[in-house]
Amino acid sequence: MDLYFAPLSCSLATRIALYESGQSAGFHQVTLSTKRTASGADYLAINPKGQVPALVCDDGEILTEGSAVLQYVADRAPDSGLAPPAGAFDRYRLQQWLNYIAAEVHKQVFYTLFSPAVPAEAKTFAREVALPARFDHLSAHLKDRAYLVGDHFTVADAYLVTALNWTAPAGVDLKRWPVLADWHAVQLKRPAVARAVGEEFALRAAA
């Protein structure tokens, strides 16, 4: 497999999942502003949408969209527990949380805050209305739970820890939500998470 990624973007969740499950992959850094890989290749030839992650599978198939990529990686290593088995009700819970993080947290909040093309009024709404509501909901769910789904770390947790990494660069004080701040700190100590985050911070710093 080959993962096309941008440091500390949502593709970080897939790197975490690969490390958690012990799977090997090639990693190809993408500069999203130019749509070029580190080798200078045209990333749009891999993913015409120009977004990360993109996963080139062993048979040459290309898979995009983070939630789909995460479930594919998890299903390749069923013993890892990164996703409940297909047909189990918790699998639909997993999809519920992946969709929530993608649509309500990633796109509605952080995409809005980071994109220079978004009007100031939308940014204010994202910061003052949408973000607190989303974080309140996550805090209530995680108040008495260690993980989003079931009793162990899944790809939904990998996505959430990735999204919470964006609070500091967005100027959001995560300590306003102590449950989330504590949960995030615990997840960052997981060996696979610490490895993935450390590697991508180094890549971002070197850019």
C-alpha positions, 0 to 999 in steps of 0.5 A: 500500500501507498499512502498519500498524505499531508503532514498533520492533516486528516491523513494523519489518522490513517498513519495512526491506524497503520501503526496501530495495526502493524501494517506497512505502507509507503508514504508520499508527502503531498503539498496541497497548495501545489498538488504535487508530491515530494518527488514533483509528481502531479498528485491530481493524477492520483486523486483528481479531487486534490485532497488527502488521504489517498491510498493506493492498494496492493492491487492498484485500486485507489481509495479516497475519503478518510472514513473509507480509507480508515475502514479499509485499513482496519479491515485488513487487520481484523485482529487489531480491533480498529473496527468492529466486524461488518454486520455488528451493531458497533460497526454502525456506531463506528460509521456514525462517529466517523461521519460526525467527525468528518462532517460536523467537526472537520468540515464544518468547524476546522475547514471553515476556520482554516480556509482563507476563502471562507467569509469572516461571518462563517468563521465567527459562527464556526468558532462561537456556535458550531465548535462549542456545540460539537465539543460539548457533544463529544465531551458528554459522550466521552465523560464516562468512556475511554473510547468513542466506540466499545472498549478499545481504540478504533479508527474513530479515535484515530480521527478524533485525536487528529482533529483535536490536534488542530485546536492549538493552531486554530487558537482554540483552548481545549482546556475549556472542555476538560474531558476532551483535553484529558482524553486527547492527552491520554491518546497522544501517549499511545505509542502508535499515536505518539510515533505518527504525530512526532513524525508528522510534526517533524515533517511540518517543521522541516517544510 
